[in-house]
Amino acid sequence: MEIMKCLILAAGYATRLYPLTENFPKPLLEVAGKTITDWLVDDIASTGAVDGFAVVTNSRFAPFFHEWASRRLMDSLERLDALASDEGDEGEHEHPVSPDALAQAKGTAGEHGPHPVSPDAFAQAEGTAVEHEHPGLHNPAKGLAALSSGIAVIDDGTSTNETRLGAVRDIALAINTLGWDDDILVVAGDNVLDFSLSSFIEYSLNKGTTCIMRYPEPDPARLRKSGILEIGEGDLVVGMEEKPAVPRSNWCCPPFYAYSKADAAKVSLALAEGCGADAPGSFIAWLCSRSPVHAMLMPGSRYDIGDLESYKSVCRTYRGVTR
């Protein structure tokens, strides 16, 4: 793994948060001044390890994500232009992003959301922004250049909770629609974290395998509602089960996954062989008996917004990415 794509899962209907999310997507709720998804995208982009972003959602919420993605595109272009201008003032670059290139890009962000802007429109902008950057896991300028290509929004065609495809089918749909043949970071768009995912991305780069995270859960009731891991030597996952009646360990798997390129290509095969489709961890449960999967100890806290009370609590207490 070197450079990867990022897929944000946002096709759920969040029925436990009704009426708040009956006609509005949970991942776009605000927490501490930013949407939940913005917290994730900003952190991931800052690593410079992702060169393409996409969101998979449903027909009910797709218009909201198109609008959000358009705003993200406009913001990244303006920031990229400002960065290029600042560097030009210092004499490092002679050519900031041209007004014509910026105008063309802005013109693509219409009511139907962002479309990938032509390579010609961004060749100058991206070259200016990242010309002197070096590979690494803290490279905001490189991440900004990636965001300037737009965030793809995939509509899975469903409109009710009863007809939802399930997370694994949504992942397969996105991979096939976008034609991705890459390592892929897959994240749930409705979780907020108090730690950066940079350490997880670095862990996956070092392992060179599909990787997940794990954390200890002492509450038996929560264990029965989670993806439960069995861990062997060297962080190797030797088994996983979604929502078991009798959990075999207290290791839980949060919905953040780094698929290797080879394993990302197996999602459709997993479904054809009967892999569970609803929970995103079902693919890992299928995969870990066929391919090495490693689990990093989660380095901080995850805030899962499940109902109105938990949302209110997170809004009161969340302080952003602090580690």
ChimeraX attribute file (.defattr): number of C-alpha atoms within 10 A of each C-alpha:
attribute: neighborCount
match mode: 1-to-1
recipient: residues
	/A:1	20
	/A:2	16
	/A:3	15
	/A:4	24
	/A:5	20
	/A:6	24
	/A:7	24
	/A:8	24
	/A:9	25
	/A:10	28
	/A:11	31
	/A:12	24
	/A:13	23
	/A:14	21
	/A:15	14
	/A:16	13
	/A:17	17
	/A:18	14
	/A:19	11
	/A:20	15
	/A:21	18
	/A:22	15
	/A:23	12
	/A:24	19
	/A:25	23
	/A:26	28
	/A:27	25
	/A:28	20
	/A:29	17
	/A:30	15
	/A:31	22
	/A:32	14
	/A:33	11
	/A:34	12
	/A:35	19
	/A:36	21
	/A:37	25
	/A:38	20
	/A:39	22
	/A:40	21
	/A:41	19
	/A:42	15
	/A:43	19
	/A:44	23
	/A:45	26
	/A:46	20
	/A:47	23
	/A:48	25
	/A:49	28
	/A:50	23
	/A:51	18
	/A:52	22
	/A:53	22
	/A:54	20
	/A:55	27
	/A:56	24
	/A:57	29
	/A:58	25
	/A:59	15
	/A:60	19
	/A:61	23
	/A:62	25
	/A:63	18
	/A:64	19
	/A:65	27
	/A:66	24
	/A:67	17
	/A:68	19
	/A:69	24
	/A:70	24
	/A:71	18
	/A:72	20
	/A:73	26
	/A:74	21
	/A:75	15
	/A:76	20
	/A:77	27
	/A:78	16
	/A:79	16
	/A:80	26
	/A:81	21
	/A:82	15
	/A:83	18
	/A:84	26
	/A:85	20
	/A:86	14
	/A:87	17
	/A:88	15
	/A:89	12
	/A:90	10
	/A:91	9
	/A:92	14
	/A:93	16
	/A:94	12
	/A:95	14
	/A:96	22
	/A:97	24
	/A:98	14
	/A:99	10
	/A:100	10
	/A:101	19
	/A:102	18
	/A:103	12
	/A:104	14
	/A:105	23
	/A:106	18
	/A:107	13
	/A:108	19
	/A:109	22
	/A:110	13
	/A:111	11
	/A:112	16
	/A:113	22
	/A:114	27
	/A:115	20
	/A:116	14
	/A:117	18
	/A:118	13
	/A:119	11
	/A:120	9
	/A:121	18
	/A:122	21
	/A:123	12
	/A:124	15
	/A:125	24
	/A:126	24
	/A:127	15
	/A:128	24
	/A:129	23
	/A:130	18
	/A:131	13
	/A:132	9
	/A:133	12
	/A:134	11
	/A:135	12
	/A:136	13
	/A:137	19
	/A:138	17
	/A:139	17
	/A:140	19
	/A:141	22
	/A:142	26
	/A:143	25
	/A:144	25
	/A:145	25
	/A:146	21
	/A:147	25
	/A:148	26
	/A:149	24
	/A:150	27
	/A:151	25
	/A:152	22
	/A:153	26
	/A:154	23
	/A:155	23
	/A:156	21
	/A:157	15
	/A:158	17
	/A:159	17
	/A:160	13
	/A:161	14
	/A:162	8
	/A:163	9
	/A:164	18
	/A:165	20
	/A:166	17
	/A:167	24
	/A:168	23
	/A:169	23
	/A:170	25
	/A:171	25
	/A:172	18
	/A:173	19
	/A:174	24
	/A:175	22
	/A:176	14
	/A:177	10
	/A:178	11
	/A:179	9
	/A:180	16
	/A:181	15
	/A:182	20
	/A:183	26
	/A:184	25
	/A:185	25
	/A:186	21
	/A:187	22
	/A:188	23
	/A:189	28
	/A:190	24
	/A:191	20
	/A:192	24
	/A:193	22
	/A:194	17
	/A:195	17
	/A:196	21
	/A:197	22
	/A:198	19
	/A:199	15
	/A:200	21
	/A:201	25
	/A:202	17
	/A:203	19
	/A:204	26
	/A:205	20
	/A:206	11
	/A:207	14
	/A:208	19
	/A:209	21
	/A:210	27
	/A:211	26
	/A:212	28
	/A:213	22
	/A:214	23
	/A:215	20
	/A:216	14
	/A:217	16
	/A:218	12
	/A:219	9
	/A:220	13
	/A:221	12
	/A:222	13
	/A:223	23
	/A:224	18
	/A:225	14
	/A:226	22
	/A:227	26
	/A:228	29
	/A:229	26
	/A:230	18
	/A:231	18
	/A:232	12
	/A:233	8
	/A:234	9
	/A:235	17
	/A:236	17
	/A:237	23
	/A:238	16
	/A:239	18
	/A:240	27
	/A:241	21
	/A:242	22
	/A:243	16
	/A:244	14
	/A:245	12
	/A:246	10
	/A:247	22
	/A:248	14
	/A:249	16
	/A:250	21
	/A:251	23
	/A:252	26
	/A:253	26
	/A:254	21
	/A:255	20
	/A:256	22
	/A:257	25
	/A:258	29
	/A:259	26
	/A:260	23
	/A:261	18
	/A:262	14
	/A:263	21
	/A:264	21
	/A:265	18
	/A:266	15
	/A:267	23
	/A:268	18
	/A:269	11
	/A:270	20
	/A:271	17
	/A:272	9
	/A:273	10
	/A:274	9
	/A:275	19
	/A:276	19
	/A:277	18
	/A:278	16
	/A:279	16
	/A:280	25
	/A:281	25
	/A:282	20
	/A:283	25
	/A:284	29
	/A:285	22
	/A:286	20
	/A:287	21
	/A:288	17
	/A:289	13
	/A:290	10
	/A:291	14
	/A:292	16
	/A:293	27
	/A:294	25
	/A:295	25
	/A:296	18
	/A:297	14
	/A:298	19
	/A:299	17
	/A:300	14
	/A:301	13
	/A:302	14
	/A:303	15
	/A:304	15
	/A:305	21
	/A:306	15
	/A:307	14
	/A:308	15
	/A:309	11
	/A:310	14
	/A:311	18
	/A:312	12
	/A:313	12
	/A:314	17
	/A:315	14
	/A:316	11
	/A:317	10
	/A:318	15
	/A:319	12
	/A:320	16
	/A:321	16
	/A:322	10
	/A:323	11
